[in-house]
């Protein structure tokens, strides 16, 4: 026992390292933004070997998700989306996104994320934008064989169009609770919005 | 001169009536919600003839817009959208919406509106939802000959899908400033999103 106030028992050394990495990551994201931050830079700030960062966290997106208290690992969610028939990628994006949002355990943190995006100070919004565009949507777009052949500028447009639709869907279904979108079964929205997302990927 | 502090000169009687109607409308919307509020009820609350409400305000949506400090008359904007070739209705919705948002005079109030929708207390969100669904989007959807023949439930779904897309576009272009959506000319988005909105109206 260390005798520190508030400690219920001895903390394993691993937890201290993990906390040190998280604290360093918070600093690194705030200073360099999401795009500029690197796992190597975070390790340097924390004074640990970069391999330790990889040991505790499943990449930069997962580390960021933990900092913003996201109750899920976006790398695992993205992997589940990109794995499968490219012709069904649009439907998988909508189904996975809505399944994650529909889950009571996830919704509060996701709502907090949207609120940060809408009302947060500009530094937070910039980090969020970079995280969503390069860490999540950009990776999904590159997973489609046609979208992967587009110019980077065109690919960024497609990612932005997909993000617009999905953010709007979350806003309408879970925040404003727009009649017609809040009340319908998840699969009705997959049926309606899936082909739209697919169109952004393959046309 | 009345001698009241802060008054620069005599206030015309019309301005007092107008203010009384606005104050009554605020109460009525807060008590009954947007859908439940009526111009007749607002007149009763203000102690004026209902014809006076019609004299000063261009309907319920315009009155609500003034209360939430919207710098434009939604009835006029909606009229400009619904007037014209139904086959181009989707493109007109996107073009008008983005033109209004792109204008520096409008954006602060519209951003405040989105923030209310995302973070406001539930009473404010309910009013906003009813205003948008029945006062704005619902009217546009009913203007399309095909959409006008759908069941009310199906029409509500279409209105919700259109609102999702447009709110997401505003969020991505003006709030989060998603690369690819924030940086492109307005007409590129009309070209991309217009057919999607048209699809919600006619399929």
Interface residues (C-beta under 8 A of the other chain):
Chain A: X114 X115 X117 X118 X119 X125 X128 X129 X132 X133 X153 X156 X157 X158 X159 X160 X161 X163 X164 X165 X166 X167 X168 X169 X171 X172 X173 X175 X176 X177 X178 X179 X180 X181 X182 X184 X188 X192 X193 X196 X199 X200
Chain B: X114 X115 X117 X118 X119 X125 X128 X129 X132 X133 X153 X156 X157 X158 X159 X160 X161 X163 X164 X165 X166 X167 X168 X169 X171 X172 X173 X175 X176 X177 X178 X179 X180 X181 X182 X184 X188 X192 X193 X196 X199 X200
